Amino acid sequence: MSDTPDITTEEILTSQGIEDAIAVLAAEIVSRCGDQNLAFVGVYTRGVTLARRVADVLAAKGKDCSVGTLDISLYRDDFDNRGRDLPKLNSSNVPFELEGTRVILFDEVIFTGRTVRAALDALADYGRPSKIELAVLIDRGHREIPVQPDYIGRKLETELCQYVKVRFLEDDKKEGVFLVTEK
């Protein structure tokens, strides 16, 4: 993410900041969910990493949560706008029964809400959970669809000319949350 005269990049969260935000998510989930039958589903790619990290924090506190993965590529509504940038397909894996399960869907950033809409459509193909909630590392606002996260690691005020890049060591070999501004 090198800067050019027309693009600037600002680090919003360091590795420690990400860890702190994940701790906030984990604490909120424990507080609200208690001993309910709970499972996590991460949206590829970084939503999966986020779900696994939160599950690891909870496991250290004695609360085990199954983690599934969800590829929403075929449920997106923006194929016409992507040009040659077609999504890479991954395989979804929901290795637990959804009936009677409280599912928390994870994505690293919520912006317009369209990814969440696609994820809800994809998840419905696997069954009907007792409840679906949404956890995000970063809420940057600007919804186009009436979707709001239940658990937020950090709220960030952004402009439409900006975007948020989350980098996890597991996926990107570097760690941080960056605000990219195109002038």
C-alpha contacts under 8 A as a table, 3 or more apart, distances in Angstrom:
res1	aa1	res2	aa2	distance
1	M	9	T	7.38
2	S	9	T	7.71
3	D	6	D	7.70
3	D	7	I	5.38
3	D	8	T	5.20
3	D	9	T	6.38
4	T	7	I	5.07
4	T	8	T	6.83
5	P	8	T	7.43
6	D	182	E	5.75
6	D	183	K	5.14
7	I	180	V	6.84
7	I	181	T	5.52
7	I	182	E	4.60
7	I	183	K	6.19
8	T	180	V	5.71
8	T	181	T	5.25
8	T	182	E	6.76
9	T	178	F	6.32
9	T	179	L	5.63
9	T	180	V	4.49
9	T	181	T	6.42
10	E	178	F	5.45
10	E	179	L	5.12
10	E	180	V	6.49
11	E	14	T	7.02
11	E	176	G	6.90
11	E	177	V	5.91
11	E	178	F	4.39
11	E	179	L	6.32
12	I	176	G	7.48
12	I	177	V	5.37
12	I	178	F	5.30
12	I	179	L	6.43
13	L	16	Q	7.48
13	L	17	G	4.85
13	L	18	I	6.05
13	L	176	G	5.48
13	L	177	V	4.85
13	L	178	F	7.04
14	T	17	G	4.91
14	T	18	I	6.28
14	T	175	E	6.92
14	T	176	G	4.76
14	T	177	V	6.67
15	S	18	I	5.17
15	S	19	E	6.29
15	S	175	E	5.49
15	S	176	G	5.43
16	Q	19	E	4.96
16	Q	20	D	6.14
17	G	20	D	5.02
17	G	21	A	6.17
18	I	21	A	5.07
18	I	22	I	6.14
18	I	137	L	7.96
18	I	176	G	6.98
18	I	177	V	7.66
19	E	22	I	5.11
19	E	23	A	6.24
20	D	23	A	5.02
20	D	24	V	6.36
21	A	24	V	5.00
21	A	25	L	6.35
21	A	137	L	6.78
21	A	153	G	4.40
21	A	154	R	6.41
22	I	25	L	5.02
22	I	26	A	6.16
22	I	50	L	7.82
22	I	53	R	7.39
22	I	54	V	6.10
22	I	137	L	7.19
22	I	153	G	6.21
23	A	26	A	5.07
23	A	27	A	6.09
23	A	54	V	7.48
23	A	57	V	7.26
24	V	27	A	5.21
24	V	28	E	6.20
24	V	152	I	7.96
24	V	153	G	5.95
25	L	28	E	5.26
25	L	29	I	6.18
25	L	54	V	7.20
25	L	135	A	7.38
25	L	137	L	7.93
25	L	151	Y	6.07
25	L	152	I	6.43
25	L	153	G	5.58
26	A	29	I	5.16
26	A	30	V	6.23
26	A	54	V	5.74
26	A	55	A	7.89
26	A	57	V	6.73
26	A	58	L	6.41
27	A	30	V	5.22
27	A	31	S	6.07
28	E	31	S	5.00
28	E	32	R	6.14
28	E	151	Y	6.94
29	I	32	R	5.32
29	I	33	C	5.68
29	I	34	G	7.84
29	I	151	Y	7.49
30	V	33	C	5.37
30	V	34	G	5.41
30	V	58	L	7.88
31	S	34	G	6.06
33	C	36	Q	5.78
33	C	38	L	7.69
36	Q	102	R	7.24
37	N	100	G	7.48
37	N	101	T	5.37
37	N	102	R	6.05
38	L	65	C	6.12
38	L	66	S	7.59
38	L	101	T	5.75
38	L	102	R	4.84
38	L	103	V	5.91
38	L	104	I	7.59
39	A	65	C	5.22
39	A	66	S	4.97
39	A	67	V	6.11
39	A	68	G	7.77
39	A	96	F	8.00
39	A	101	T	6.82
39	A	102	R	6.36
39	A	103	V	4.98
39	A	104	I	6.37
40	F	51	A	6.24
40	F	55	A	7.80
40	F	65	C	6.67
40	F	66	S	6.07
40	F	67	V	4.71
40	F	68	G	6.12
40	F	103	V	5.63
40	F	104	I	4.88
40	F	105	L	5.99
40	F	106	F	7.17
41	V	48	V	7.07
41	V	51	A	6.77
41	V	67	V	5.61
41	V	68	G	4.50
41	V	69	T	5.35
41	V	70	L	6.60
41	V	94	V	7.41
41	V	103	V	6.97
41	V	104	I	6.22
41	V	105	L	4.86
41	V	106	F	6.06
42	G	45	T	7.76
42	G	46	R	7.69
42	G	47	G	4.49
42	G	48	V	3.82
42	G	49	T	7.27
42	G	50	L	7.19
42	G	51	A	5.46
42	G	52	R	7.99
42	G	67	V	7.32
42	G	68	G	6.28
42	G	69	T	4.96
42	G	70	L	6.00
42	G	105	L	5.85
42	G	106	F	4.60
42	G	107	D	6.27
43	V	46	R	7.04
43	V	47	G	4.59
43	V	48	V	5.53
43	V	69	T	6.10
43	V	70	L	4.90
43	V	71	D	6.19
43	V	72	I	7.18
43	V	105	L	7.33
43	V	106	F	6.08
43	V	107	D	5.59
43	V	119	A	7.15
44	Y	47	G	5.64
44	Y	48	V	5.57
44	Y	69	T	6.74
44	Y	70	L	6.05
44	Y	71	D	5.60
44	Y	72	I	7.63
44	Y	90	N	7.61
44	Y	107	D	7.97
45	T	48	V	5.61
45	T	49	T	6.91
45	T	171	D	7.82
46	R	49	T	4.92
46	R	50	L	6.11
46	R	107	D	6.71
46	R	108	E	5.86
46	R	166	V	7.77
46	R	168	F	7.41
46	R	171	D	7.33
47	G	50	L	5.00
47	G	51	A	6.08
47	G	106	F	4.98
47	G	107	D	3.85
47	G	108	E	5.06
47	G	136	V	7.96
48	V	51	A	5.13
48	V	52	R	6.21
48	V	68	G	7.76
48	V	69	T	6.06
48	V	70	L	8.00
48	V	106	F	6.95
48	V	107	D	7.40
49	T	52	R	5.17
49	T	53	R	6.18
49	T	168	F	7.61
49	T	170	E	7.39
49	T	171	D	7.86
50	L	53	R	5.14
50	L	54	V	6.24
50	L	106	F	6.77
50	L	107	D	7.18
50	L	108	E	6.66
50	L	137	L	7.58
51	A	54	V	5.26
51	A	55	A	6.09
51	A	67	V	6.83
51	A	106	F	5.79
52	R	55	A	4.99
52	R	56	D	6.11
52	R	67	V	6.59
53	R	56	D	5.04
53	R	57	V	6.40
54	V	57	V	5.11
54	V	58	L	6.30
55	A	58	L	5.08
55	A	59	A	5.98
55	A	64	D	6.98
55	A	65	C	5.89
55	A	66	S	7.72
55	A	67	V	7.42
56	D	59	A	4.98
56	D	60	A	6.27
57	V	60	A	5.27
57	V	61	K	6.72
58	L	61	K	5.05
58	L	62	G	6.40
58	L	63	K	5.13
58	L	64	D	6.51
58	L	65	C	7.65
59	A	62	G	4.92
59	A	63	K	4.87
59	A	64	D	4.96
59	A	65	C	7.40
60	A	63	K	7.39
66	S	95	P	7.91
66	S	96	F	7.38
67	V	94	V	7.67
67	V	95	P	7.90
68	G	92	S	7.62
68	G	93	N	5.42
68	G	94	V	4.53
68	G	95	P	6.24
68	G	96	F	7.89
69	T	91	S	7.85
69	T	92	S	5.14
69	T	93	N	4.99
69	T	94	V	6.15
70	L	91	S	7.32
70	L	92	S	4.44
70	L	93	N	6.44
70	L	94	V	7.45
70	L	119	A	7.32
70	L	122	A	7.47
70	L	123	L	7.47
71	D	74	L	7.86
71	D	89	L	7.01
71	D	90	N	5.75
71	D	91	S	6.20
71	D	92	S	5.21
71	D	119	A	7.88
71	D	122	A	7.78
72	I	75	Y	5.22
72	I	76	R	6.46
72	I	115	T	7.69
72	I	118	A	5.99
72	I	119	A	5.66
72	I	122	A	6.18
73	S	76	R	5.70
73	S	87	P	6.13
73	S	88	K	7.54
73	S	89	L	6.41
75	Y	118	A	5.07
75	Y	119	A	7.44
75	Y	121	D	6.94
75	Y	122	A	6.57
76	R	79	F	6.90
76	R	114	R	7.60
76	R	115	T	7.06
76	R	118	A	5.53
77	D	80	D	7.98
77	D	114	R	7.70
77	D	118	A	7.74
78	D	81	N	5.30
78	D	82	R	6.51
79	F	82	R	5.37
79	F	83	G	7.42
79	F	86	L	7.35
80	D	83	G	6.56
82	R	85	D	5.26
82	R	86	L	6.43
83	G	86	L	7.16
94	V	126	Y	7.49
97	E	100	G	7.86
97	E	101	T	7.17
97	E	127	G	7.88
98	L	101	T	5.16
98	L	102	R	7.82
98	L	103	V	7.65
98	L	126	Y	7.23
98	L	127	G	5.65
98	L	128	R	5.82
98	L	129	P	4.63
98	L	130	S	7.57
99	E	127	G	6.57
99	E	128	R	5.46
99	E	129	P	4.84
99	E	130	S	6.26
100	G	128	R	7.96
100	G	129	P	5.69
100	G	130	S	4.78
101	T	129	P	5.14
101	T	130	S	5.31
101	T	131	K	6.96
102	R	129	P	6.03
102	R	130	S	5.44
102	R	131	K	4.79
102	R	132	I	6.08
102	R	133	E	7.84
103	V	129	P	6.48
103	V	130	S	7.74
103	V	131	K	6.12
103	V	132	I	4.83
103	V	133	E	6.30
104	I	132	I	5.73
104	I	133	E	4.71
104	I	134	L	5.51
104	I	135	A	6.57
105	L	132	I	6.95
105	L	133	E	6.01
105	L	134	L	4.81
105	L	135	A	6.07
106	F	134	L	6.03
106	F	135	A	4.93
106	F	136	V	5.81
107	D	110	I	7.06
107	D	134	L	7.91
107	D	135	A	6.64
107	D	136	V	5.15
107	D	137	L	7.14
108	E	136	V	5.15
108	E	137	L	4.90
108	E	138	I	6.19
108	E	166	V	6.96
109	V	136	V	5.76
109	V	137	L	6.00
109	V	138	I	4.71
109	V	139	D	5.84
109	V	140	R	7.13
109	V	164	V	7.44
109	V	166	V	7.84
110	I	113	G	6.19
110	I	115	T	7.90
110	I	116	V	7.90
110	I	136	V	6.60
110	I	138	I	6.48
110	I	139	D	5.08
110	I	140	R	6.25
110	I	141	G	7.19
110	I	149	P	7.88
111	F	114	R	7.99
111	F	139	D	6.71
111	F	140	R	5.59
111	F	141	G	5.51
111	F	142	H	5.86
111	F	143	R	5.92
112	T	115	T	7.76
112	T	141	G	7.31
112	T	142	H	5.71
112	T	143	R	3.97
112	T	144	E	4.81
112	T	145	I	6.36
113	G	116	V	5.30
113	G	117	R	6.33
113	G	143	R	5.72
113	G	144	E	6.30
113	G	145	I	5.33
113	G	146	P	7.24
113	G	147	V	5.75
113	G	148	Q	7.86
114	R	117	R	5.00
114	R	118	A	6.26
114	R	144	E	7.49
114	R	145	I	6.67
115	T	118	A	5.12
115	T	119	A	6.11
116	V	119	A	4.88
116	V	120	L	6.13
116	V	147	V	7.55
117	R	120	L	5.22
117	R	121	D	6.41
117	R	147	V	7.97
118	A	121	D	5.15
118	A	122	A	6.22
119	A	122	A	5.00
119	A	123	L	5.96
120	L	123	L	5.09
120	L	124	A	6.17
121	D	124	A	5.29
121	D	125	D	7.03
122	A	125	D	5.55
122	A	126	Y	7.56
123	L	126	Y	5.50
123	L	127	G	7.11
124	A	127	G	5.38
124	A	128	R	6.25
129	P	132	I	6.57
133	E	149	P	7.26
133	E	150	D	6.00
134	L	148	Q	7.64
134	L	149	P	4.82
134	L	150	D	5.25
134	L	151	Y	6.34
135	A	149	P	5.76
135	A	150	D	5.96
135	A	151	Y	4.46
135	A	152	I	5.93
135	A	153	G	7.99
136	V	139	D	6.63
136	V	149	P	6.69
136	V	151	Y	6.33
136	V	152	I	5.21
136	V	153	G	6.34
137	L	152	I	5.83
137	L	153	G	4.51
137	L	154	R	6.10
138	I	152	I	6.50
138	I	153	G	6.01
138	I	154	R	5.04
138	I	155	K	5.73
138	I	156	L	6.71
139	D	149	P	7.82
139	D	152	I	6.63
139	D	153	G	7.95
139	D	154	R	6.41
139	D	155	K	4.74
139	D	156	L	5.97
140	R	155	K	6.13
140	R	156	L	4.86
140	R	157	E	5.69
140	R	158	T	5.90
140	R	164	V	7.88
141	G	156	L	7.48
141	G	157	E	6.78
141	G	158	T	7.14
142	H	160	L	7.64
143	R	146	P	6.74
143	R	147	V	7.33
149	P	152	I	6.53
152	I	155	K	6.83
158	T	162	Q	6.38
158	T	163	Y	7.66
159	E	162	Q	5.45
160	L	163	Y	7.51
161	C	181	T	6.11
161	C	182	E	5.78
161	C	183	K	7.29
162	Q	179	L	6.70
162	Q	180	V	5.43
162	Q	181	T	4.37
162	Q	182	E	6.22
163	Y	179	L	5.90
163	Y	180	V	5.30
163	Y	181	T	6.66
164	V	177	V	6.99
164	V	178	F	5.70
164	V	179	L	4.77
164	V	180	V	6.15
165	K	177	V	5.74
165	K	178	F	5.11
165	K	179	L	6.48
165	K	180	V	7.29
166	V	175	E	7.70
166	V	176	G	6.09
166	V	177	V	4.50
166	V	178	F	6.41
167	R	171	D	7.18
167	R	172	D	5.79
167	R	173	K	7.94
167	R	174	K	6.05
167	R	175	E	4.87
167	R	176	G	5.22
167	R	177	V	6.15
168	F	171	D	5.46
168	F	172	D	5.57
168	F	173	K	6.83
168	F	174	K	5.92
168	F	175	E	4.64
168	F	176	G	6.79
169	L	172	D	5.26
169	L	173	K	4.29
169	L	174	K	4.70
169	L	175	E	5.24
170	E	173	K	6.22
172	D	175	E	7.40
